[in-house]
Amino acid sequence: MTLTSFIHAMPKVELHVHLEGAVQPETVLTLARRHHIELPANDVEGIRRWYAFTDFPHFVRIYLKISDCIRTPEDIELIAREFLAGQARQNIRHTEFTYTPYTHYHFKGLDGAAQLAALNRARRWAETELGITSGIILDISRNVTPEEGLWTAELAISAMHDGVVALGLGGPEVGHPPEKHAASFDRAAAAGLACILHAGETAGAESIWGAIRYGRTARIGHGIRCLDDGALVDYLRETQIPLEVSPSSNVRLGIVPHLDAHPLPRLLAEGLYVTLNSDDPPMFDTTLTDEYLRVADTFGFDADALIQLALNGLRASRLPEDYKQRLEAEFMSEFERLKRTFSLVN
């Protein structure tokens, strides 16, 4: 129980979590009632049952229905505030969350600048009221056209000094290689904006190579399929490009059959740079804290191994270097205090 208490109390950083995929059932109900949208259930427990993952098409239907409930900038600010409040409750000091603005522009006509302003209002509120920081990764969904992808790239570049820390790539990986949106990544790189691509989840090592070659990716969202290619493992070990690993997500999506079979220990044994994340937490019945608890229990990780994962997340973040160094000093002090408190000192 002492390690469990340590995990709940420890400071954390999260780098791979989708804002629209983190909307809690209570918030979905609030938005649906606000906009008179019919849902499959009318109470929180019913929505939780609806959220329960069955297969990928079901997951996509839920995701699109949640998106349909988000109609105004005020809705965006609400989901961002509630999400960040949940992060603060887990002592997640910094979060870099992914958000897909083109969906709301295309289907509902929501202006990109208005969407960003709503997210930034929530970010500033969380920093002032909750004492946590956050950054936005604006995401291109792979299935849009290259021209539509450029819409997101230009929006991200316009706000790269106002909350946006990277241009992302997500959505259906199979059949939509990173090179499809190479023009967007070229545009971002020329402007000095980082790119952070999903790759190596439902597609193999070639997808990760594409993210590196065509996306200049600063981190790799998921990336667990790198183990299919020894040369890629060697490259990732040499370059220490961080992997944003989300174990429960990988299990729920059927990438691995169960947590015991997850390659997390092998990724670490290979000397790769690993961070721990939750992806779409309520849809996969998890939180970042739960991910730490599960990997500690499943793989026998001790406090020092968990501390290293947390520090990896902080060091791989897009925070300014001077602030990162100050925050790392705070983290280290808190880790040592918590280890003494819970009698985890070696």
Buried (B, 14 or more C-beta within 10 A) or exposed (E): EEBBEBBBBBBBBBBBBBBBBBBBBBBBBBBBEBEEEEBEBEEEEBBBEBBEBEEEEBBEEBBEBBBBBBBBBEBBBBBBBBBBBBBBEBBBBBBBBBBBBBBBBEEEEBEBEBBBBBBBBBBEBBEEEBEBBBBBBBBBBBEBEBEBBBBBBBBBBBBBEEBBBBBBBBBEBEEBBBBBBBBBBBBBBEBEBBBBBBBBBBBBBBBBBBBBEBBBBBBBBBBBBBBEBEEBBEBBBEEEBBBBBBBBBBBBBEBBEEBEEBBBBEBBEBEBBBBBBBBBBBBBEBBBBBBBBBBBEBBEBEBEBBBEBBBBBBBBBBBEEEEBEEBBEEBEEBBEEBBEEBEBEE
